Amino acid sequence: METEIKYGIISAKQPEFPVKSLLVVPHKSKSLTVSYPAFGPNYFRSNIAEMQKSYSHPQTGKRILFREPATSESISAAAYRFGELAKPGIFDPKWLQLGYIVRTSEGVFANPPKNSEGNQITDEKTLKSLLNKAEKVNGIYLSDNDFGFAPYETFKQGVQDAGDFAESGLARLLERTKGKVAKNLKEMASPEFYNRGVNVWGFDNVTEPALMAAGLGSGGGFGWYGLSVVGGDWGDGSGYAFGVLKEAKK
């Protein structure tokens, strides 16, 4: 007996969650998948909150989740086809939130670990103790999970040549490289994209540790136009942040 055929429209199944496109980029000789476009514009904590919601994969429709990025992951995502994607889409109109840093009296910690309550550790004594397991490379300290430290004497603030910045302790810390040059940041700050080098600001030493979101943007005004590297959340809610894809909870 033949099965009865039902004629009519077969509607597409609607995804359970909002669909989020993805961007796959090279990162530390592997691949990294991030949200595309980036979350924002908003404050960094608000962007992180959006990352923690559920989304649907653009091809499979399966549930996917994102996590906040480490500074090196944000840099890898931005560096990929920089002139076509991140520069016109993020840097020129707004700015990119790289990840958390802690400014202290002696230097800058990048990607501080979280405590048992899920908050970034900001106690300077505790952060220093964690450096006992770190490797000192060309003046900076690098540890697991992109945690590291750059003393103030390893970099300078103000307008500077792109090559000099890329060799500084701050650039190598943010990009998390053991080499002598932060290659992605050097390429992004090159004359192909910026004609006046790099302006590093907002990394002043502090008497009390300050948790901030480091950022990159296109700086302009007063006849200067270059890559801005900022050591603190500008506080205007105009930042973007890439969410890093992680496995969904079962």
N, C-alpha and C positions, 0 to 999 in steps of 0.2 A: 504494500500500500504506500503510495507516494505521500510525502509530507506536504501538508498544505502550505503554500507560499503566501506570505503576508506582504501585500503591496503597499507602497507609500514611502515617505521620507524617513531615513534613519539618521537621527540627529547625532552630532558628535558629542562625546562625553565631555562635560565641562571639567577642567582641572579643579582639584579639591582646594588648592591654594593659589594665590597669585603667581603667575609665571615670571620667572627671573632669568634673563639671559646670562650667559657665562662667557668669560674670557680666559683662554689658556695661554700662559706665557712661560718662557724659560726662567728658571730660578735655581741657582746653585747647582748647575748641571742636571737638574731634574725639571719637572713641569709643575706649574702652580695654577690652580683654577680659582678665579675670583669673580665676584659679581660684576655684571656690566649692563648698564652703566653703574658707576659707583653710587653708593648711598649718599643722599644729601640733596641740596645743601642744608646743613643744620649743624648744631653743636656736636662735638665728637661723641659725647655720651648718648645723645639722641640718635645719632647714626648707628651706634653700637646696639641700641635697643631695637632698631629696625632690623638689624642683622639677625637678631635672635628670634625673629618671627619665622613661621613656616612658609616655604615657597615651593612651587612646582618646577621640576626640571623641564626646560624648553623642548626636549625631544621625547623623553619617556613619560613625563607627567608625574613621576614619582616625587615624593616629598624630599626637599633638600633644606639644609640649614647652613648658616654662615657663622663665622666667629670673627672677632676683631683681629686686625692684622698686626704683625710685627713690623717694625720700621723697614727692614730689608725687603719684606714681602710687598709693601706698598711701593717701594722704589722699583722693584722688578716689574710690577704691574704697570706703573707709570712709564717706565723706560721703553716698553714694547711699543713700537711705532709711535714714539712720543710726539713727533710733529703732526701726525694724523689724528691721534686719539686724545691723549691726556692734555697736551698743551692747549689746543683750541677748546676742548670740552670742559676742562677743569682749571688749568693754571691761569689762562688769560682772563676769564670772567671772575673766577673765585680763587680757591686754594685747596691743596690736598693735605688732609690730616694723615701723617705717616704712622703714628702710634704714640704710646706714652713714653715720656722721659721724666726723670726727676733731677732738677737742678739743685745742687748742694753748694757748700762753701768751697769745695775743692775741685769740683768738676761735674760732669753730666753722666747720669746713669740712663741707659736706654733699655726699654722693654723690661721694667722691673717685675719680678715674680709676684704672684698673688698670695695673700695669706689664706687662712682657713675659711675666712668669711667671703672670699672671692674678690677682695679689694687689693689694689696694687700696694706693695710694701713701699713706704716712703721714709721709714726710720733710717737715718744715715748710718748709724752704727750697725744695724742689721744688714744693710746693703753692702757695707764694707766687708763684713764678715763673710758674705757670700762670694766675695772676690778671691777668697782663699782657694777656691776650686777653679778659678779662671786662669786662662793662659795670657801672659803678657806678650803682646806682639806689636813691635814698632811703637812702643810708648802707650798703647791702650790695652785694656783688659777685655777678653772675650770669653764668654762662658756658654753653657747650654741654653737652648731656647731663645737665642738672640740677646740674652742678657749680657750687658757689658758696661764699661766705664771709660770715659775719656777725660783726663785731667785738663784743666783750663790751659795749661801751658802747651798742649798739643795742637791747639787751634787758635785762630784769632777772629775777632768780629770785624764788621765793616765791609766795605767794598774791596774785592780782591779778584785776582785772576782765577779763571775756572780751573786751571791746572794746579795752582797752589791750593785751592780749596779741596780738590779731589784727593790731594795727598795729605790733608790735615787729619788729625785724630777724630774730629767730629764726623767728617764725611765717611771715614772708614768704619766708625762705630755704627752710624745709622745704616750703612749698607752691609755691615757685618762681614767685612773681608779681612783676611789675614795678609793680603797683599799690601803693597805700598801705595796703591792707587784705588780709589772707589770708581771703578770703570763706568758704571751706569750713570752716576752723578756727573762724572766728567763729560760724558756724551750729552747728557741733558743740558748742561750748562755751556756747551760749546758755542762758538760764534755762528754756527748754522742756525741756532735758535735764539741766542741772546748776544747782543753786541757789546755789553758792558760787564761781562763776568758775573760775579756772585756777590750778593749782599747778605752777610750773616749778622743777625741781630736777635735780641731777646734772650741771650744766653749769659746774662750777668750772674755773678755769684750772689748767693743769698745767705742770710744768717740762719734761716729755717728752711728745710727741704720743701721744694715746691713741685707738685705733680702737674705736668703740663702735657699738651699734645703738640709734638713737633710738627712743623708744616713746611710745605714748599709751594711757591706761587710765582707768578710773573710780576716783578716789581717795576713800577713806573713812576714818573713824576720828577720834577726838578732836573730834567735833562738826562736822567739815568734810567736805563731799562735793562734789566737782567734777571737772573734767577734769585729769588728771595728764599733764604733758609731761616725759618723763624723758630725760636725756642719757647714759644708759649702760645696757647690758644688765643687767637685774636679777640675772642669774646663776642663776635658779631653774628655767629650762627650761619656763616656762609661757607663752611667747609664741606668737602666731600671726603668719603673714606671707602676704600675697597673692602668688601667682606670676603674672607677666605672660605672657600667651600669646605665643609666637613660632613662626615657621614651622619645621616639622619638617625634619630633614636628609633628603635623598634617599638 
